[in-house]
Amino acid sequence: MDKSKLAYFGGEKTVKKEFPWPVYSDKEKKLIVKVVESGEWGKSSNPDNYVAKFENAFASYIGVKHAVAMVNGSVALRLSLLALDVKPGDEVIVPPMTFIATASIVVEANCIPVFVDIDPRTYNIDPDKIESAITPRTRAIIPVHFGGHACEMDKIMAIAKRHKIAVIEDACHAHGAEYKGTKLGSIGDAGCFSFQSSKNLTCGEGGIAVTNDDALFEMIKSLHNCGRKTGREWYEHFNLGCNYRMTQFQAAILLCQMERLKEQTERRNENGLYLSELLKKVEGITPLRAGSEITLHSYHVYPFRYDKSKFHNLPKSKFALLLAAEGVPCFMGYPEPLYRQPVFKEKNFLSYAIPEYVNYSDVHCPECEKACYEEGMWISQNALLGTKKDMESFVMAIKKIQNEKVVF
């Protein structure tokens, strides 16, 4: 077999190793059996239940006073926004390159998502473009720590303070990541995390909202528990909430998973920095900027920029196919900005009260579009749990593709 021949066309794969996810042990199995045998499967008022234990452990880990575990990260974002007492027609600033929930939960709160372009160096919302998007109707900003790469929170918090608007950190990619030594999710008014299957901390599905604000915590807690209030009867409902509670099964798994999170985050950070140093030497590949303010990167994905002119004008989609065939756990990222999704272009918002004047067909974020259509590539987080030799093999695979003039 010709080792130089690309794997996509029948050659030998560069990366032969698998990177399994999730990682687990007998401890998870034993704890799940314990929950089954307890007969207490849902969240309860018992202070020793696993959901309460996990909420306390996660709040302590992030460095905040309060945490409310719930069904997923999308709901955590939505309830955090609703708890701020937003009104129909209020505007919320979001980036256009993120999972759809960051924007769709704004619509579900009867508010208007306002898209602000990304910084091509980080793929996070560009703080220098936020202020011009603020109007008298702006109520909040939801910065997304894309891939676990910390947003420029000092700038964002200063803008928010100046205009008296709230900040909800979408930290669904950022478990354990730090900005200037402070855990992401603890800087804004609230922080939200996801525990969906691919996330760095996972139980299959699940989410959590964290905050230092006592009143915000009580409202989020009420909304996720059918509108009830702490210390009142279970049949009393004070707010328009629903049942978004986490189960004991999810919390038990998360408690086990948390025991690995610190070591895994540090390993991803070390491998991500090493991979960046290697890729800087490959013409046509640009790692994203990781400044000194990012004291710990969680690398939920490892994004990089691809320049097809240095790869015989091979389109990004074809490059992604070839790289995956070589055994690198990768994908071509979000294929288009959120405002180009049919739900926004066609305003398929069901009964939610979005004003008629809102028109997403006119939105244009050039940096996001370039990232989606031409440049943005990701390597998945489980691959960053490998060794330095594995990082070197990823670079070898990229160089192998670069050295071949491919015709599809």
C-alpha positions in Angstrom: 0.0 0.0 0.0 1.3 3.5 -0.9 1.5 5.3 2.4 1.6 8.7 0.7 -1.7 8.0 -1.0 -4.6 9.7 0.7 -6.8 7.5 2.8 -10.0 8.8 1.2 -8.8 7.2 -2.1 -7.7 4.0 -0.5 -4.4 4.8 1.1 -3.3 4.2 4.7 -4.8 6.4 7.4 -2.4 8.7 9.1 -4.2 8.5 12.5 -5.1 5.0 13.4 -6.0 5.7 17.0 -9.6 6.1 18.3 -10.5 8.7 20.8 -13.6 7.3 22.7 -16.1 9.6 24.3 -17.6 9.6 26.9 -15.0 8.4 29.3 -16.4 6.3 32.2 -15.7 3.6 34.7 -17.4 1.2 37.0 -18.0 4.0 39.4 -20.7 5.5 37.2 -22.3 2.0 36.9 -22.3 1.4 40.6 -23.8 4.8 41.4 -26.6 4.4 38.8 -27.5 1.1 40.4 -27.5 2.8 43.8 -29.9 5.4 42.5 -32.2 2.7 41.0 -32.3 0.8 44.3 -33.0 4.0 46.3 -36.3 4.4 44.6 -35.6 8.2 44.5 -35.1 8.8 40.8 -36.3 12.4 40.5 -35.1 15.6 42.2 -36.4 15.7 45.8 -36.4 17.9 48.8 -33.9 15.6 50.5 -30.8 17.8 51.0 -28.6 14.7 50.3 -30.1 13.9 46.9 -27.6 13.7 44.0 -29.0 16.8 42.2 -28.4 19.0 45.2 -24.9 17.5 45.7 -24.1 18.2 42.1 -25.4 21.7 42.2 -23.3 22.5 45.3 -20.2 20.8 43.8 -20.5 22.6 40.5 -21.2 26.0 42.1 -18.1 25.5 44.3 -16.0 24.5 41.2 -17.1 27.6 39.2 -16.7 29.9 42.2 -20.3 31.1 42.5 -22.9 31.1 45.3 -25.8 29.4 43.4 -26.4 26.8 40.8 -29.7 25.3 39.4 -29.4 22.0 37.5 -32.0 21.3 34.8 -32.8 19.4 31.6 -30.4 21.0 29.2 -28.2 24.1 28.5 -30.9 25.6 26.2 -33.4 25.8 29.0 -30.7 27.2 31.3 -30.2 30.1 28.9 -33.9 30.6 28.4 -34.8 30.6 32.1 -31.8 32.9 32.9 -33.1 35.4 30.4 -36.7 35.2 31.6 -35.6 35.6 35.2 -34.2 39.1 34.2 -37.9 40.1 33.6 -37.5 40.9 30.0 -40.5 42.2 28.1 -41.8 41.5 24.6 -39.8 43.5 22.1 -36.7 43.8 24.2 -33.5 43.2 22.3 -30.7 40.7 23.1 -27.3 40.8 21.5 -25.9 37.4 20.4 -23.2 36.2 18.0 -24.2 34.5 14.7 -21.8 31.6 14.9 -23.1 29.4 17.7 -25.6 26.6 18.4 -29.1 27.8 17.5 -30.3 27.8 21.1 -28.3 31.0 21.9 -30.6 32.9 19.6 -33.8 30.8 19.6 -34.2 31.1 23.4 -34.3 34.9 22.9 -37.3 34.4 20.5 -38.9 32.1 23.1 -38.7 34.9 25.6 -40.6 37.1 23.0 -37.4 39.1 22.6 -35.5 40.0 19.5 -32.1 38.5 18.7 -29.6 41.1 17.4 -26.6 39.5 15.7 -23.2 41.1 16.1 -20.3 39.7 14.0 -17.4 37.7 15.3 -13.7 38.5 15.7 -11.9 36.3 13.1 -9.0 35.9 15.5 -11.1 34.1 18.2 -14.5 33.3 16.6 -16.1 35.0 19.6 -18.4 38.0 19.4 -16.4 41.1 18.5 -16.6 43.4 21.6 -15.7 46.4 19.4 -18.9 45.9 17.4 -21.3 45.5 20.3 -21.8 49.1 21.3 -23.0 50.2 17.9 -25.7 47.5 18.1 -27.1 48.7 21.4 -30.5 50.6 21.3 -32.9 51.8 24.0 -34.5 48.4 23.7 -31.4 46.4 24.4 -31.8 44.3 27.6 -28.9 41.8 27.6 -25.8 40.4 25.9 -25.2 36.7 25.6 -21.5 36.2 24.8 -20.6 32.7 23.7 -17.2 31.3 24.8 -16.9 29.5 21.5 -15.0 26.2 21.8 -14.1 27.1 25.3 -12.2 30.2 24.2 -12.9 33.0 26.6 -14.6 36.1 25.3 -13.0 39.5 26.1 -15.1 39.7 29.3 -13.5 42.9 30.7 -14.6 44.9 27.6 -18.1 43.2 27.5 -18.7 43.8 31.2 -17.7 47.5 30.9 -20.1 48.0 27.9 -22.9 46.3 29.9 -22.3 48.4 32.9 -22.1 51.6 30.9 -25.5 50.8 29.3 -27.1 49.1 32.3 -27.7 45.8 30.5 -27.3 42.2 31.7 -24.7 39.7 30.7 -25.6 36.0 30.4 -22.5 33.9 29.6 -23.2 31.0 27.2 -20.5 28.8 28.7 -21.9 25.6 27.2 -18.4 24.9 25.6 -16.4 26.2 28.6 -16.5 23.8 31.5 -13.4 24.6 33.6 -12.1 27.3 31.3 -10.7 30.5 32.8 -10.3 34.2 32.0 -7.6 35.9 34.0 -7.8 33.1 36.5 -11.5 33.3 36.9 -13.8 30.4 35.8 -16.0 31.3 32.8 -19.7 31.4 33.8 -18.9 33.3 37.0 -18.3 36.7 35.5 -21.7 37.8 34.1 -25.0 38.1 35.8 -25.5 34.4 35.1 -23.6 31.6 33.4 -25.1 28.6 31.6 -23.6 25.2 30.8 -24.7 22.2 28.8 -24.1 18.5 29.7 -25.2 17.1 26.3 -23.4 14.0 24.9 -20.5 15.8 23.2 -19.8 18.3 26.0 -16.6 18.1 28.1 -18.7 17.4 31.1 -21.6 15.1 30.1 -24.5 12.9 31.3 -26.1 12.6 27.9 -28.4 15.6 28.3 -28.6 18.2 31.0 -27.7 21.8 31.9 -27.1 24.2 34.7 -27.4 28.0 35.4 -25.1 29.6 37.9 -25.1 33.1 39.5 -24.0 35.1 42.5 -27.3 37.1 42.4 -29.7 35.9 45.1 -32.8 37.3 43.5 -31.9 35.9 40.1 -31.2 32.5 41.6 -34.6 32.4 43.3 -36.4 33.2 40.1 -34.4 30.7 38.0 -35.1 28.1 40.6 -38.8 28.9 40.7 -39.1 28.8 36.9 -37.4 25.4 36.6 -39.7 24.0 39.3 -43.2 24.8 38.1 -43.2 28.3 39.5 -42.9 27.2 43.1 -41.0 29.2 45.8 -38.5 28.0 48.4 -40.3 27.3 51.7 -43.8 27.3 50.3 -46.2 24.4 49.7 -45.6 22.2 46.6 -49.1 23.1 45.2 -48.4 26.8 45.3 -47.3 28.3 42.0 -46.2 31.9 42.0 -44.5 32.2 38.5 -45.2 30.8 35.1 -42.6 28.0 35.2 -42.6 24.4 34.2 -40.9 21.1 35.2 -37.3 21.5 33.9 -35.7 19.6 36.8 -32.7 17.3 36.4 -33.0 13.6 37.4 -30.9 11.8 40.1 -29.5 9.6 37.3 -28.0 12.5 35.5 -26.6 14.1 38.6 -25.0 10.9 39.8 -23.2 10.5 36.5 -22.1 14.2 36.5 -20.7 13.8 40.0 -18.5 11.0 38.7 -17.6 12.9 35.6 -16.6 16.0 37.6 -13.8 14.0 39.3 -12.0 13.8 35.8 -12.8 17.3 34.7 -9.8 19.2 36.1 -7.3 16.7 34.7 -9.0 16.5 31.4 -9.3 20.3 31.0 -5.6 20.7 31.8 -4.7 18.0 29.3 -6.9 19.6 26.5 -5.3 23.0 27.3 -1.8 21.6 27.1 -2.4 19.7 23.9 -4.3 22.6 22.3 -1.4 25.0 22.9 1.1 22.4 21.5 -1.1 21.8 18.5 -1.2 25.5 17.8 2.6 25.8 17.9 2.8 23.0 15.4 0.1 24.4 13.1 1.6 27.8 13.0 4.4 26.3 10.9 1.9 25.0 8.3 1.3 27.5 5.5 -2.5 28.0 5.0 -3.5 26.9 8.6 -4.0 29.6 11.2 -4.8 28.6 14.8 -7.1 31.0 16.7 -5.4 33.6 19.0 -5.1 32.6 22.6 -3.9 35.6 24.5 -2.4 35.8 28.0 -5.9 36.6 29.4 -7.0 33.0 28.7 -5.4 31.3 31.6 -7.1 27.9 30.9 -8.8 26.9 27.7 -11.3 24.0 27.7 -11.0 23.3 23.9 -14.5 21.9 23.6 -13.6 22.1 19.9 -10.2 23.1 18.5 -11.0 25.6 15.8 -8.5 26.7 13.1 -8.7 28.8 9.9 -8.1 27.1 6.6 -6.8 28.9 3.5 -7.7 26.9 0.4 -5.2 28.8 -1.8 -2.4 27.0 0.1 -4.0 23.6 -0.6 -4.4 23.7 -4.4 -7.7 25.6 -4.0 -9.3 22.6 -2.4 -12.7 23.7 -1.0 -13.2 23.5 2.7 -15.8 20.8 2.5 -13.5 18.6 0.5 -10.6 19.3 2.8 -12.8 18.2 5.7 -13.7 14.9 4.0 -10.0 14.2 3.4 -8.9 15.0 6.9 -11.6 12.9 8.5 -10.6 10.0 6.2 -7.1 10.3 7.5 -8.5 9.6 11.0 -8.6 13.1 12.5 -11.8 13.6 14.5 -12.8 16.8 12.7 -15.7 18.5 11.0 -16.2 21.7 8.9 -18.0 23.6 11.7 -21.3 25.5 11.3 -22.1 25.6 7.6 -23.9 29.0 7.8 -24.6 31.8 10.2 -27.7 31.5 12.4 -29.5 34.4 10.6 -29.3 32.3 7.3 -31.2 29.4 9.0 -34.7 29.0 7.6 -36.3 29.7 11.0 -34.8 33.2 11.0 -34.9 34.0 7.2 -38.6 33.0 7.0 -39.5 34.1 10.6 -41.0 30.8 11.5 -41.6 31.9 15.0 -45.0 30.3 15.7 -46.9 32.4 18.2 -43.9 34.2 19.6 -44.4 38.0 19.4 -41.6 39.2 17.2 -42.4 42.6 15.6 -43.1 42.8 11.9 -40.2 45.2 11.2 -37.6 42.6 12.2 -36.1 41.2 9.0 -33.1 38.8 9.2 -32.8 38.6 5.4 -31.0 42.0 5.6 -28.4 40.8 8.2 -24.8 40.5 7.0 -21.9 39.5 9.3 -18.9 39.1 6.9 -16.5 37.6 9.3 -19.0 34.9 10.4 -19.9 34.2 6.8 -16.2 33.8 5.8 -15.7 31.4 8.8 -18.8 29.3 7.9 -18.4 29.2 4.1 -14.6 29.2 3.6 -12.3 29.0 6.6 -13.6 27.5 9.8 -12.6 24.0 10.7 -12.8 22.1 14.0 -11.1 19.2 15.7 -13.3 17.6 18.4 -12.6 17.8 22.1 -12.1 14.1 22.7 -9.1 14.2 20.3 -7.4 16.7 22.6 -7.4 14.1 25.3 -4.7 12.2 23.3 -0.9 12.5 23.6 1.5 15.0 22.0 2.3 12.3 19.5 -1.4 12.3 18.5 -1.2 16.1 18.0 1.8 15.6 15.7 -0.1 13.0 13.8 -3.0 15.5 13.1 -0.4 17.9 11.6 1.1 15.1 9.5 -2.4 14.4 8.1 -2.9 18.0 7.2 0.6 18.2 5.5 -0.2 14.9 3.7 -3.3 16.5 2.1 -1.4 19.7 1.3 1.2 17.7 -0.6 -1.3 16.1 -2.9 -3.1 17.9 -5.7 -6.5 16.3 -5.4 -9.1 16.0 -8.2 -12.6 14.9 -7.1 
